[in-house]
Amino acid sequence: MAFVACGAAGAADAGFSDRLTGDWKGVRTRLFEAGITFNVESAHYYQGLLSGSGDKDFEYAGRLDALIDLDTSKLGLWQGGLIRTHTEYRYGDLSPNLGGALLATNAGLILPTGKHEEVVVTSIHVAQRLGDRVNVLLGRINALDLLAADPFFGGGGRSRFLNLALSAPPSGVTPAVIMGAIVTVRSSPVAWTFMVFDPDDRTNDYWPDQFFGNGVNVSVSANYTGEMFGSASSLTVTGTYSTKDGANLAELLLPPDLQTGQRDHSWYLGVQFGHYLYESSRGGGGWGIFLKAAMSDGNPNPFQGSLMGGVGGEAPFASRPKDTFGLGYFYVDFSDDLQSSLNPLVAFHDERGVEAFYNYAVRDWFVVTADLQYVNPALGAADDAFIAGMRATIRF
């Protein structure tokens, strides 16, 4: 579950041909050999409603992501370490929630949380290798970066699905930016990941005064990798427990009498499965099916249950080896207690939808995406929404 740098070693060997600005006349390679990897990615979105509730105008927005890795061994500091940073900036007029959807229809424009058009450093942490089997992450960690190595989910709206439910399935207990420690123990056939982190979102708190002041979150994941029917498969089970108290959703009152009681602690359990139906002859890729199911206490966790699944990966066309695609379905069951509290005044139910995308690799550094979504919004007053969009991603 550790963040994977964007192909640093391979890019250096190929003269950084997968970057628009190339090797900077050898400067980039020399920096890499000295222990400094610098990557910048720009994503541009043009998206709007074909039908549904709300403004039908198509709007533009974008984001910038800068990722810098410092190899402590090459820098002469200590062995086996990486200092990692991720800086983000988003801008533009496009709404991240089109058609009245509660879950963002464009995850790239809702994360990082906080103010629009503000530079945010979402990761500043140390990744330390201990022997051949153990890795430790310590510090400020962008939770989406933990999905970087997943072949189906992840991408943060920048490279795969746009809808939050498929790009970063919400758990209700893991904030966008966490502060704490992650330990991964690689073994065969099961790898273990242990996490201890502050339960509050630390996107805008670089030096929090109340670190662990509202409780602690503990998470354990077991990941099995092997073969099924002759192809690579994986199964991950994740459990998270939070001691943070939350609002009692069964006692929620709307304005002008907005108040609620407190509910102790929260938990989450998720199961994720992936299986390649076709494995690329180049190794390490292909296309296949994926499925994720989750459940929680439902109060104070607003996400009582969820189901996401579909097919995706490398495009099955020999002439387009660098294209990728995805077709996914999602269903999010919001807390029954929350729905009961709101339904007398606000029609509120579960949210579901379908998304399809195709990434067309114009160049190694330039990818254009066509995306189409159908969403049945949780707000009952909102009509079913059909959302179309384009994305262009450039790696500098």
N, C-alpha and C positions, 0 to 999 in steps of 0.2 A: 504493500500500500504506500510505499514511499514515492515522492515526486521524482520523476525521471527527467533529466535535462534533455533538451530538444535535440537529440542526435548529435551531441557535441563531438564525440570522437570520430564518428563516421563523416561528419561534415568537414572536419579538419583533413582527414585522409583524402577527401574528394575536392579539396581546395575551396570548400564552402560554396559549392555550386548550387546548393539549395537555399541560398540567400541572395536577394536582389543586389546587395552591395558587394557580394563576393568576399574575397580574402583581404580586401583593403591593401592590395599590393604587398601581401605577405605579413602585414601587421597582425591580422587576426590569428594566423597560424602561430606567430611568435608569442602572442598573448596566451593562446591555448597551451603552448609548450611551457610557458611560465606559470600556468595554473589559473588563468583567467578566461572564463567563457562568457561571452556577452551576446545575447540574442534579443531582438526586438521584433514584435509582431503587431500588425495593424489589421483590425477587422472592421469592415464597413457593412452596414445593413440598410436595406430598403424594403420595407414591410408594411402591410396594411390589410384591412378587412375587405374580403370579397362580398361577404354577407354577414349579418349579425348585428348586435347592439353597439352603437357608438359611431364615431366619425369614420367615414369610408375613405378618407384621404390617405394615400401612401406617404410615409415620412422616412427621413434619413437619420441615421445615428451611427456612431462608431466608438471604437475603443483602441487604446494602446496598451500593450503589455511588454514590460522590460524584465528580462530574467538574467541575473548575473550569478555565476557560480565561481567560488574561489577554492581551488584545490590546496588544502593546507600542506600536503606533502610536497608538491611542486614549489610552493612558496617558501619552503624551508621552515614551516612552523611546527607541525607535528604530523605523524603518520595516520593515514586512514580517514581524514576528515574533509568535509566540504562545508563551506559557509554559503548558504543559499539565500537569495533575495528575489522577491517578485513585486514589482511596482506596477500599478494599474491606473488608468485614466479613462473615463467614459464621458461621452458628450453627445449632443444632438437632441432633436425634438421627438423622436419616435418613442412611444410609450412601450414599456416592457410587458404590460398587461392589456392585450387587445381583446375586444369583444366581451368585456366583463369577466374574463377568467381570473380566478384567484391565484392560481399558479402562473408564474411568469411565462408568457408565450415567447419571450426572448431572454434567456438566462444571461446572455452577454451584457444586457443593459440593466440588470437588477443587482448584479454583483460586480464590484464589492458594494456592500451596504454603506449607507452614509450619503453624503452630499453629492449631487450631480456636479460634474466638471471640477472634480477635486482629485489631486494626485494622492494616491493611497499606497503605502507600502504594506502589502498583505502578508509577506513572509520575510522574516529575518531569523533564521535558525541554523543550527549546526547539525549536519548529518554525519555521524561517526560510525565507522566500521570497526567492530570488535571481533577479530578473528575472521573465519570464513563463513560463519553462520548468523552472526548477530549484527543488526544495524540499529542505531539509536538516533532519533530526531529530537531535538531539544530547543525550545524557544517559541517563537511566533510563527504559526503554520497556517497557510492557506488550505482549507479543507478540500477545495476542489482539486488542488494539485495532487492530492493523494489518489485521485482517480486517473492520473495521467497515463498509467500503464494499462488500464482496462481497455480491451479491444472494442467494447460496445457502448458503455456509459462514459461519462466524463466529457471533457472538452470545454466545459463552461460556456457553451454557446458559441465558441470560436472555431470548432473543427468538426463537430458531429451534430447531434440533435440540438435544436434551439429551445424547445420547451423544457422548463425546469424539471418537470417530472421524469424526463428521459435523460437529460444531460447531467443533473445533480439531484437524484431522488431525495426528497426531504425526509428527515427522520424525526424532527421535532426536538432532538436532544443534542445535535451537533451543530454549533454555530458556523457561520461562514469563515471566520478566522478564530482559531483556537490558540491558547497559550498553555503549554504543558510539555509532556514527553510521550514519545511513541517508540516502542521497542518491537522489532520484528525478528523472529527466530526462524530461519529457514531450515527445514528438515524435509525428508522425503517419506511418504508422499504428502504430508501435511505441514504447512507453515503457519506459525502463530504470530498474531499481532496484539500487543497490549498497549492501551492508551490510558493516560491519566491527564485530565485537562480541566481548566476552568470552565464552568458551564455557561458563562456569559460570552456574547459576541465581542471580540476585542478588535474589531476592524479599526476603530478610531481611538483606541486606548493603547498608546505605545508604552506607557509606563503606568499601568493600572495601580491605583492606590489600594483597592480592595481585592487583591489577587486571592482567589479561592474564598472570598468573603461571603459569597452566596451559596457555597457548597462545592462539590467536586463531582466530576463525571468519570466513570471508569468503564472502559470498553474492552472486550475480548473478541477476537476473530480467529477462526480456524479456516484455512484455505487448502482444499484438496485439489491437486492437479494430477491428471493421469490420462488414460485413453478410454474411449467408449466407442465401440463399433469401428475401431481402427483409427479414430481421429481424436485430437486433443480436446479435453474437457476440463472444466473446473467447477468446483462447488465451494461456496463460502458461506459460513454461518457467523453472524455478528450479533452480539448482545451488548447493550449499553444500559447502564444504570446511573441515574442522576439523583443526588441528594438535594438539589435545588428545589425550593418550594415554588409553586406556580399558582396562577389564578384558578380558583375553582370554577370551571366552565359551567357547572350546573347551576351556579348562583349568579351568573352574569346578568347585570341590568344595563339597559341601554340609556343614553342621555335622556332627560337631564339628571337621572338618578344613578349615574354610572358608578358602580361599586361591585365588589365581589369579595368572597372569602378566599382563604388560602387552602391549597391542596398539597400534601406532602409528597415529595419525591416523584420520579417518573422513570419509566423503563421502555426499552425498544428491543425488538428481536427481528432480524432480517435474514433471509435466505436468498442467495443469488447463484444462478446456474448459467454456464455458457458452454456451448458445444460447436465445434467447427464441423460443418457439413462438407466443406472443401478447404483443403490446406494448400497454400501456394507452394509451388516448386522452389520459390526463392527462399522459403523458410520463414517462420515467425509470423505468418499472416494467413489470410484466406477470408472466408465468410461463413457465417453460421447463425445459430439461434441463441437467444438470451432470454432469461426470465428472472424477475426479482419479486419476491413477496415479503411483506413486512406487517407487523402488528405492534401495538403499544397499549399502554394503560388507557388511553383515550381521554384522560383527565388527570393532570393538567396538560398532557400532550394533545395538541389539537389534531394530529394526524393519527387517527385510530387504526387505520390499515391502508395498505396500498398494494397494487399489482401492476407490474410493468413487464412487457415482453415484446419480442419481435425477431427480426432477422436483419443482419447487417454485416459490414466488414468491407473487404476489398471488392470492387466491382467485378462481376464474373465475365469480363470481356478481356480476351487475350491482348487485344489492341490497346487497352486502356489499363495498364498494370498499376498505375498510381491513383486511379479514381477510387472513391469509396462511396458507400451508400448506406441507408438505414430506413427501415419501416418498423414503426413501433406503436404499441397501444399502451395506454395508461389508465388506471382507475385509482382515485384517491378517496378513501372513506374518511371524511372529517368526523370528529368526535360527535357521538350521539348526544352527549350532554350539551355541547356547544350548539348543535342544531336545535335542540329542544328549547334552549334559552333564547335563541334568536328568532325562531320561526313564528312566534305570535306577531312580530312586527316586520320581520325580513324573511322572505322565502329563501331558504338556504338548504342545500342538499349536497350530495357528493359530486365530484368533478371527474370527467373522463374525456378521453380524446384519442386521436390517431395523428401521427406525424410521419411524413416521408421526406427524405432529403437525398440529393445526389451531389457529391463533390467532384467537380470536373477540374483536373489538374492541368491548367493551361501551361504552366512551367513548374519546375520543382519548387519555386518560391511563390507561386501565384495560383490560388485555388478559388474557383467560382462555384457557389452552391445555389441550387434551386431548392426551395423548401415550401411544403404545403401542410397545413394543419387543419383538423376539424376538432373543435372543442365544444363539449356540452358543459357550460359554465355552472359552477356551484350556486351562483345567485339565480334563483328561480325566475326573476324578472328579466333576465338576459336571454336573448334568443341564441340558438345554436350558431356558432361562429365558424366561418371558413376563412382562413388566414393564409395569405401567400407572401412570399418574401424571397429576396436574393441576398446572398452574403459574398463578399470578396475578402479574402485573407491574403495578406502579403507579409512575407518574412524577410526582414532586412539583414 
